[in-house]
Amino acid sequence: MQMFKRIGLFLLTNILVMVTIGIAWTVISQFLGIQGIHSSDLGLLIYCGLFGMIGAFFSLLMSKFMAKNMMGVRIIDPQTSDPTLRQLVNRVHDLAGRAHLPKMPEVGIYESDDVNAFATGPSRSNSLVAVSSGLLRRMESNEIDGVLAHEVAHIANGDMITMTLITGVVNTFAMFFSRILARLIASNVDEKYSNIVYFACTIAGDIMFTVLGSIVVNSFSRAREFRADAGAAKFSSLDNMIAALQRLQLISQRPFEGEEKDAFATLKISSRPKGGLAALFMTHPKLEDRIAALRKGF
């Protein structure tokens, strides 16, 4: 389970959806006697495109629900009597107004010493910005503004739907290649075992190719982070965004014990630098690269 936490919440949801669709599709195909879909490979690709996109968009529709339940996010009433929480809501809504969002996002908080914030939701009109209690305790006011502006920029840039479309394309080819591979393997075993071999290979292939495809998804994610930083500099200020990233650098060098253990990397605004193969699965660029990009300008 720890491996899935490192990959990220959206990817975990997407894999679960993909596996569920894959199992249902494989069972129905075998029941109807169309193992591997004996039409052309173009027909197979069309089927995969249909189900791959359905899986990605279903994951998107579930994103707020999953975040609230898995992260324990408590939605803040804009009329709350708590002045700190009301100020947080007002800050997010002010930034959302500057970004010209069609509808104010929900604002939530969850209990964690981890310094974390994230934006999620299926559209610019149905979104959520959530922060950890640790972020509010460990960052200065201007730094918090930079972080909140960064998350609002993700919503304004349509990053959630963009990443869903990219994920849908990855899902399409993951399902396509897994079934081509399963068909090849099943054709080379005893006929009485071919169905079970095909079934097992398609499920294993869906998982394997989806995880490999996340390398492509995460490369796009890193590019969108730079855009969100630029948006944050516009909606808040350049100094606030740089200050937030510098604070994250400092915190990453001296994290609380166990801080990295319980965080979903996809949702983290900070993470320790990684190299080699692990760098391919990073959803966020290195903090020093983000600071340098802001200073150079976009």
Secondary structure, DSSP 8 states (H G I E B T S, - for coil): -HHHHHH-HHHHHHHHHHHHHHHHHHHHHHHTT-TT-SS-HHHHHHHHHHHHHHHHHHHHHTHHHHHHHHHT-EE--TT-S-HHHHHHHHHHHHHHHHTT-SS--EEEEE--SS--EEEEEEETTEEEEEEEHHHHHHS-HHHHHHHHHHHHHHHHTTHHHHHHHHHHHHHHHHHHHHHHHHHHHHTTS-HHHHHHHHHHHHHHHHHHHHHHHHHHHHHHHHHHHHHHHHHHHHHT-HHHHHHHHHHHHHHHHS--TTTTTT--TTT-S------THHHHT-SS--HHHHHHHHHH--
